Amino acid sequence: MQAESLEILDKASVAPAQARAIVRAIEIELVGAPKALATKNDLGVLRADLRIDAAGLRVEIVKQGSDLRAEIYGATRQMYMALLVHAAALLVSLFFLVLLLR
């Protein structure tokens, strides 16, 4: 314990037992502080982890994008085929209608 800390508390009319308890509690907090605070190294590790996660997300987005493109291509192809079938059915119907009206 620092004698100066006890003197300051003594001048503030704090009982000696309470003064010692206060100084001891502050010392305990100061000893545990490095465990609670992040260091530059901790921040560097976190930054590296974030970069790795961001790169992984980019890869996943590209993969999802290519899958989505394939689905859109398939759906577009089906739509055009359905349109072609409907157009053919309409032409056949018109052909038979013209034959019946003659």
C-alpha positions in Angstrom: 0.0 0.0 0.0 1.1 3.5 -0.8 1.6 5.6 2.3 0.5 8.7 0.3 -2.8 7.1 -0.5 -3.4 6.4 3.2 -2.4 9.9 4.2 -4.9 11.4 1.6 -7.7 9.3 3.0 -6.7 10.1 6.6 -6.8 13.9 5.8 -10.3 13.3 4.4 -11.3 12.0 7.9 -11.7 8.4 6.7 -11.2 5.8 9.4 -7.9 3.9 9.1 -9.5 0.5 8.6 -11.7 1.9 5.8 -8.7 3.7 4.3 -6.7 0.5 4.1 -9.7 -1.3 2.6 -10.2 1.4 0.0 -6.5 1.4 -1.0 -6.4 -2.4 -1.1 -9.5 -2.5 -3.3 -8.0 0.0 -5.7 -4.7 -2.0 -5.8 -6.6 -5.2 -6.6 -8.5 -3.4 -9.5 -5.2 -2.1 -10.9 -3.6 -5.6 -10.8 -6.6 -7.0 -12.7 -6.8 -4.1 -15.2 -4.3 -5.6 -17.8 -6.5 -8.6 -18.1 -9.6 -6.5 -18.8 -8.0 -4.1 -21.2 -7.1 -4.9 -24.8 -3.4 -4.5 -25.9 -2.1 -3.6 -29.3 -1.4 -7.2 -29.9 -5.0 -8.1 -29.0 -6.3 -5.5 -31.5 -4.0 -6.8 -34.2 -5.2 -10.4 -33.7 -8.8 -9.1 -33.8 -8.1 -7.1 -37.0 -6.5 -10.2 -38.6 -9.5 -12.3 -37.7 -11.9 -9.7 -39.1 -9.9 -9.7 -42.4 -10.1 -13.4 -42.6 -13.9 -13.3 -41.9 -14.4 -10.6 -44.5 -12.5 -12.6 -47.1 -14.6 -15.6 -46.3 -17.8 -13.6 -46.6 -16.6 -12.3 -50.0 -16.0 -15.8 -51.2 -19.5 -16.8 -50.0 -21.1 -13.8 -51.6 -19.4 -14.7 -54.9 -20.5 -18.3 -54.6 -24.1 -17.3 -53.8 -24.0 -14.8 -56.7 -23.0 -17.4 -59.2 -25.6 -19.8 -57.9 -28.2 -17.0 -58.2 -27.1 -16.3 -61.8 -27.5 -20.0 -62.6 -31.0 -20.0 -61.2 -32.0 -16.9 -63.0 -30.6 -18.3 -66.3 -32.6 -21.5 -65.7 -35.8 -19.6 -64.9 -35.3 -17.3 -67.9 -34.8 -20.3 -70.2 -38.0 -21.9 -68.9 -39.9 -18.7 -69.4 -38.8 -18.4 -73.0 -39.6 -22.1 -73.7 -43.1 -21.6 -72.2 -43.5 -18.5 -74.4 -42.5 -20.4 -77.4 -44.9 -23.3 -76.6 -47.7 -20.8 -76.1 -46.9 -19.1 -79.4 -46.8 -22.4 -81.2 -50.2 -23.4 -79.6 -51.7 -20.1 -80.7 -50.4 -20.5 -84.3 -51.8 -24.0 -84.4 -55.1 -22.8 -83.0 -55.3 -20.0 -85.6 -54.4 -22.5 -88.4 -57.3 -24.8 -87.4 -59.6 -21.8 -87.1 -58.7 -20.6 -90.6 -59.3 -24.2 -91.9 -62.7 -24.4 -90.3 -63.8 -21.0 -91.6 -63.1 -21.9 -95.3 
